[in-house]
Each structure stands twice: as structure tokens, then as C-alpha cells.
Amino acid sequence: MCGPVRCEQVADDLAGVADGSALLDPRRRRHVEQCLRCQADLVHYRRILRAMRVMRTEILEPAPGLLAEVLANLEEAGERQAIRLILSGRRVAYLSGIAAATAAGAAGALVVATRHRRAS
């Protein structure tokens, strides 16, 4: 790779550098040491990692009644879905019935027409 290193060439590696899973080659390391934008990005990644570590140790208590509200909403959504499935199943049954009635009507008309021709 010739020429100066650009921020875009280093950007994907900065998260790995922040968590210690990646190392920069000397050219890219020099770029980060001299580039305020890349330094700021590196600091940003380190802050995110610190915040994530703190979040792992925190225990969050749900608001009173939240669990009951969530369960009620899930139950209601499940009932709505069941009703939709039943209604869509009925639509299929109605359409099948209409198709069968139409086919039976056509078959009946064919029988009547055939009998009428034989009688003539």
C-alpha cells in the first residue's frame, strides 16, 4: 500500500484496537497518532466498551405492573392472530364452496343440455 493512510482505511480496525482484538501496522498506527478524527473515534469506541461493561453489572428492576401489562398485551396479540387465522380459513372455505357450487351448476347445465339434445 503506497501513499498516505486515509481515515477510511483505518476506520474498520479501530473497534478492534479499542477492545484489544486487533493491532495496527506501523503506518496505520502513525496515522492514528497524528489524526484527531481517528483518535476521537478510538476514544468513542473505548467509551462504548466501558459503558457496556457497566451495563453488564447493573440489575434493572422493572416498573411495578410492567410484567403483567406485557403478558396481557402478548395474550391480546395472540388472540387477534388466532381470530385472523380463523377468518382467513373461513374465507378459503367460502371460496371453495363457491367454486364447488359453480362447478356443480356448470355440470348440471351440461347434463340438462345433453339431455335436451338427446330428446331432440
N, C-alpha and C positions, 0 to 999 in steps of 0.2 A: 504494500500500500504506500503510494508516494504522496507527497504534498502534506499540507497541514491536516490535522484531525479536526473534524467538524462535530458539533454537538450531537447531531443526528446519529453519528457513528458510535457515540458513547452512550446515548440515552437508554438503550435497551439493557445495558450492562449495569447501570447504576443501582437498580434494586438489588441485584445480586451482590454488588460491592457493599451495600448498606447492611445486608444480613450476613455477610462473610462467606457466601457460597460462590463468589466469583472474584477473580483478580484481574486487574487491567494490565495490559502490556505496558512497557515503559512510555511509549509515545502517548497512549491514551491517558495514562496516569499524569503525565506532564500537562496534558490538555486540561484535565480536571483541576489540577493545582493552579492553573492560570486563568481558568474560565469561571467567572462569577455565576453564570447561569447554571452550569453543571454542578458547581458547589452548592448552590441553592437547592437544586433537585436532589442531590445526595442528602442534604440536611432534611429535606422534606420526607424522603424515604425513611430516614432514621427516626424521625418523629412518629411516623405512621407505625413503625415496628414497636416503638416504645408504648404507644397508645394501645396497640393490640396486646402487648404483654400485660398491661394494666387491666385490660378488659377480661383477660383470662382468669384473673384472680378475684374479680368482683362478682358478688352474688346479687342478682337483681330480684327483688320481690315484686310480684305482680300486684296491681291495684286490687283492692277488695272487690269481689264480684266479677272480675275480668274473666276468670276461667269459666264461670257459669255462662257469661254472655257469649264467649267464643263457642262453647259447646252448643248453646241454643241456636246460634247462627249456623253452625255446621249442620245441626239437625234440620233446621228450616230449609237450608240449601239442598240437603239430601231429599227431603220430601218434594221440593219443587222439581228436582231432577226425576224422581220416580213418577210424578204426575206427567211430566213431559214425555217420558218413555211410554207410559200407558196410552197417552193421547196419540203419540206417533204410531203406536201399534194398532190403535183403533183406526187411524187413517188408512193404514195398509189394509186392514180388514175391510173397511168400507170400499176402498178402491178395488180390492179383489172381488167383493160381492157385486159391485157394479160391472166389473169386467165379466164375471160369470153370468150375470143376468143378460148382459149384452150378447154374449156368445150363445146363451140358451135361446134368446129371442131370434138371433140370426139362424140358428139351427132349426127352430120352429118354423120360421119363414121359409126356409129351404124345403122342409118336409111338406108344408102346405103348397108351395109352388110345384113340387114334384108330383104330388097327388093331383093337383089341378091339371097338370099336363097329361097325366095318365088317363084322367077322366075324359079329356077332350078327344 
